[in-house]
Amino acid sequence: MLPTAGLGLKPEHYADALAATAEGLWFEVHPENYMSAGGPRLSALEAIRAQRPLSLHGVGLSLAADADPDAAHLAALKRLVDRFEPFVVSEHLAWSTHRGAHQPDLLPFPRTMAALDRIADNIDRMQTALGRRVLIENPSLYLPLTGHDLDEVDFLKALVQRTGCGLLVDVNNVFVSASNLGYGAEAYLDALPAEAIGEIHLAGHGPDAGGSGLLIDTHGAPVAQPVWALYRRLIRRAGPRPTLIERDDDIPAFAVLMAERDRAAAELSALEMADA
């Protein structure tokens, strides 16, 4: 079964996931939630993996930090990759650790040439440790930083060229960042190298509770209509790609998420039929 559109898997939906019958459905998990020697979560994931393709989407390697990826974390990730054989492994273009301190967020950095060297080295270390290509996700940004040598798309292109990694394009992140920083989301997506895109994420956002006018990448709402429009634009240019519906807060019933997943699957199917 080839993966088409999938869902971020939540523990409250394990039984629903096992009972689901949708063609092409796949699931994605954060590996950090499964880095244990045993227990019910690992058992549930094994049962689901026996039926469906699986993707591992990391949040803890801190590839943009000024240090090598944590060796123990990488080793634990490798054990999961070997055990579950995911069709995709991905991480974020961000940092969250510094000198042993862990921040509860995925943080930005100035896109300097020095940062490019460091992050390319860290991606190489990750790919070497796992023995496979990984995908790197574009971030959500809220405030402008100074000191950039490259814009974000050129930075991503350089990482692809230097490491052979692919891209995980989070369309909601593009929409949120473009709104907050005042650039065109369409132009950003049009400039991405289509051949490097290995997966697409769709998620929801909301306004900053403080009334600042910022959009916040909450993963706690349905996918907004402008994000659906950007998604359609992207796949019409790049072609069908495995597409995930992400929901990490305000988790609704499985059927509600499946309705969004089915919409993405219908977009992919319509595109394939038009190209046939």
For each residue, the residues with C-beta under 8 A, 3 or more apart:
1: 23 24 52 53
2: 24
3: 6 24 25 26 53 55 87 242
4: 23 24 25 26 240 242 243 264 265 268 269
5: 24 25 242 243 244 245 261 262 264 265 268
6: 3 25 26 27 28 53 55 242 243 244 245 261
7: 13 17 25 27 28 244 245 247 257 258 261
8: 27 28 29 57 244 245 246 247 248
9: 13 14 17 27 28 29 45 48
10: 13 247 251
11: 14 41 44
12: 251
13: 7 9 10 16 17 254 257
14: 9 11 17 18 44 47 48
15: 18 19
16: 13 19 20 254 255
17: 7 9 13 14 20 27 48 52 254
18: 14 15 47 48 51
19: 15 16
20: 16 17 25 52 254 258
21:
22: 25 258 261 262 265
23: 1 4
24: 1 2 3 4 5 265
25: 3 4 5 6 7 20 22 52 261
26: 3 4 6 52 53 54 55 87 242
27: 6 7 8 9 17 48 52 53 54 55
28: 6 7 8 9 54 55 56 57 88 244 246
29: 8 9 33 34 45 54 55 56 57
30: 33 34 56 57 58 59
31: 34 35 56 57 58 76 77 80
32: 35 58 59 60
33: 29 30 41
34: 29 30 31 41 42 45 80
35: 31 32 73 76 77 79 80
36: 39 41 42
37:
38: 42 43
39: 36 42 43
40: 43 44
41: 11 33 34 36 44 45
42: 34 36 38 39 45 46
43: 38 39 40 46 47
44: 11 14 40 41 47 48
45: 9 29 34 41 42 48 49 54 84
46: 42 43 49 50 83 84
47: 14 18 43 44 50 51
48: 9 14 17 18 27 44 45 51 52 54
49: 45 46 52 54 84 85
50: 46 47
51: 18 47 48
52: 1 17 20 25 26 27 48 49
53: 1 3 6 26 27 86 87
54: 26 27 28 29 45 48 49 84 85 86 87
55: 3 6 26 27 28 29 86 87 88 89 90 199 242 244
56: 28 29 30 31 77 80 81 84 86 88 89 90
57: 8 28 29 30 31 88 90 91 137 168
58: 30 31 32 61 77 89 90 91 92
59: 30 32 91 92 96 106
60: 32 73 96 97
61: 58 69 70 73 74 77 91 122 126
62: 65 67 69 70 94 95 96 97
63: 69 91 92 93 94 95 119 122 123 126 136
64: 93 94 95 107 109 115 118 119 122
65: 62 95 96 97 98 122
66: 98 118
67: 62 97 98
68: 71 121 122 125
69: 61 62 63 73 74 122 125 126 129
70: 61 62 73 74 97
71: 68 74 75
72: 75 76
73: 35 60 61 69 70 76 77
74: 61 69 70 71 77 78 125 126 129 130
75: 71 72 78 79 129
76: 31 35 72 73 79 80
77: 31 35 56 58 61 73 74 80 81 89 129 130
78: 74 75 81 82 129 130 131
79: 35 75 76 82 83
80: 31 34 35 56 76 77 83 84
81: 56 77 78 84 85 86 89 130 132
82: 78 79 85
83: 46 79 80
84: 45 46 49 54 56 80 81
85: 49 54 81 82
86: 53 54 55 56 81 89
87: 3 26 53 54 55 242
88: 28 55 56 57 135 168 198 199 242
89: 55 56 58 77 81 86 130 132 134 135
90: 55 56 57 58 134 135 136 137 168 198 199
91: 57 58 59 61 63 126 134 135 136 137
92: 58 59 63 106 136 137 139
93: 63 64 119 136 137 138 139 155 156 159
94: 62 63 64 106 107 108 109 139
95: 62 63 64 65 98 106 107 109
96: 59 60 62 65 102 103 104 105 106 107
97: 60 62 65 67 70 100 101 102 103
98: 65 66 67 95 101 103
99:
100: 97
101: 97 98
102: 96 97
103: 96 97 98 107
104: 96
105: 96
106: 59 92 94 95 96 139 140
107: 64 94 95 96 103
108: 94 139 141 145
109: 64 94 95 115 145
110: 115 145 146 147 148
111: 115 116 148 149 150 151 152 155
112: 115 116 147 148 149
113: 116 117 149 150
114: 117 118
115: 64 109 110 111 112 118 119
116: 111 112 113 119 120 149 150 155 158 159 162
117: 113 114 120 121
118: 64 66 114 115 121 122
119: 63 64 93 115 116 122 123 159
120: 116 117 123 124 158 159 162 163
121: 68 117 118 124 125
122: 61 63 64 65 68 69 118 119 125 126
123: 63 119 120 126 127 134 136 159 163 165
124: 120 121 127 128 163
125: 68 69 74 121 122 128 129
126: 61 63 69 74 91 122 123 129 130 134
127: 123 124 130 131 132 133 134 163 164 165
128: 124 125 131
129: 69 74 75 77 78 125 126
130: 74 77 78 81 89 126 127 134
131: 78 127 128
132: 81 89 127
133: 127 164 165 166
134: 89 90 91 123 126 127 130 165 166
135: 88 89 90 91 165 166 167 168 198 199
136: 63 90 91 92 93 123 156 159 165 166 167 168
137: 57 90 91 92 93 167 168 169 170 173 201
138: 93 152 156 167 168 169 170 173 174 177
139: 92 93 94 106 108 173 177
140: 106 170 172 173 176 177 217
141: 108 176 177 180 181
142: 180 214 216
143: 180
144: 181
145: 108 109 110 148
146: 110
147: 110 112
148: 110 111 112 145 151
149: 111 112 113 116
150: 111 113 116 154 155 158
151: 111 148 154 155
152: 111 138 155 156 177 188
153: 156 157 188 191 192
154: 150 151 157 158
155: 93 111 116 150 151 152 158 159
156: 93 136 138 152 153 159 160 167 192
157: 153 154 160 161 192 193 196
158: 116 120 150 154 155 161 162
159: 93 116 119 120 123 136 155 156 162 163 165
160: 156 157 163 164 165 166 167 193 196
161: 157 158
162: 116 120 158 159
163: 120 123 124 127 159 160
164: 127 133 160
165: 123 127 133 134 135 136 159 160 196
166: 133 134 135 136 160 196 197 198 199
167: 135 136 137 138 156 160 192 193 196 197 198
168: 57 88 90 135 136 137 138 197 198 199 200 201
169: 137 138 174 189 192 197 199 200 201 234 241
170: 137 138 140 173 174 200 201 202 203 246
171: 174 175 189 200 201 202 227 230 231 234
172: 140 175 176 201 202 203 204 205 217 223 224 227 246
173: 137 138 139 140 170 176 177 201 217
174: 138 169 170 171 177 178 185 188 189 230
175: 171 172 178 179 185 205 215 224 226 227 230
176: 140 141 172 173 179 180 205 215 216 217
177: 138 139 140 141 152 173 174 180 181 183
178: 174 175 181 182 183 184 185 188
179: 175 176 182 185 215
180: 141 142 143 176 177 214 215
181: 141 144 177 178
182: 178 179
183: 177 178 187 188
184: 178 187 188
185: 174 175 178 179 188 189 230
186: 189 190 230 233
187: 183 184 190 191
188: 152 153 174 178 183 184 185 191 192
189: 169 171 174 185 186 192 230 233 234 237
190: 186 187 233 237
191: 153 187 188
192: 153 156 157 167 169 188 189 196 197 234 238
193: 157 160 167 196 197
194: 197 237 238 239
195:
196: 157 160 165 166 167 192 193
197: 166 167 168 169 192 193 194 200 234 238 241
198: 88 90 135 166 167 168 241 242
199: 55 88 90 135 166 168 169 241 242 243 244
200: 168 169 170 171 197 231 234 235 241 242 243 244
201: 137 168 169 170 171 172 173 243 244 246
202: 170 171 172 223 227 228 231 243 244 245 246 260 264
203: 170 172 217 219 223 227 245 246 247
204: 172 218 219 220 221 222 223 224 247
205: 172 175 176 215 216 217 218 221 224 227
206: 215 216 218 220 221
207: 211 213 214 215 216
208: 211 212 213 214 215 216
209:
210:
211: 207 208
212: 208
213: 207 208
214: 142 180 207 208
215: 175 176 179 180 205 206 207 208
216: 142 176 205 206 207 208
217: 140 172 173 176 203 205
218: 204 205 206 221 249
219: 203 204 246 247 248 249
220: 204 206 247 248 249 250
221: 204 205 206 218 224 250
222: 204 260
223: 172 202 203 204 227 228 245 260
224: 172 175 204 205 221 227 228
225: 228 229
226: 175 229 230
227: 171 172 175 202 203 205 223 224 230 231
228: 202 223 224 225 231 232 263
229: 225 226 232 233
230: 171 174 175 185 186 189 226 227 233 234
231: 171 200 202 227 228 234 235 243 264 267
232: 228 229 235 236 267
233: 186 189 190 229 230 236 237
234: 169 171 189 192 197 200 230 231 237 238
235: 200 231 232 238 239 240 241 243 267 268 271
236: 232 233 271
237: 189 190 194 233 234
238: 192 194 197 234 235 241
239: 194 235 271 275
240: 4 235 268 271 272
241: 169 197 198 199 200 235 238
242: 3 4 5 6 26 55 87 88 198 199 200
243: 4 5 6 199 200 201 202 231 235 264 265 267 268
244: 5 6 7 8 28 55 199 200 201 202
245: 5 6 7 8 202 203 223 257 260 261 264
246: 8 28 170 172 201 202 203 219
247: 7 8 10 203 204 219 220 250 251 252 257
248: 8 219 220 251
249: 218 219 220
250: 220 221 247
251: 10 12 247 248
252: 247 256 257
253: 256 257
254: 13 16 17 20 257 258
255: 16 258 259
256: 252 253 259 260
257: 7 13 245 247 252 253 254 260 261
258: 7 20 22 254 255 261 262
259: 255 256 262 263
260: 202 222 223 245 256 257 263 264
261: 5 6 7 22 25 245 257 258 264 265
262: 5 22 258 259 265 266
263: 228 259 260 266 267
264: 4 5 202 231 243 245 260 261 267 268
265: 4 5 22 24 243 261 262 268 269
266: 262 263 269 270
267: 231 232 235 243 263 264 270 271
268: 4 5 235 240 243 264 265 271 272
269: 4 265 266 272 273
270: 266 267 273 274
271: 235 236 239 240 267 268 274 275
272: 240 268 269 275 276
273: 269 270 276
274: 270 271
275: 239 271 272
276: 272 273
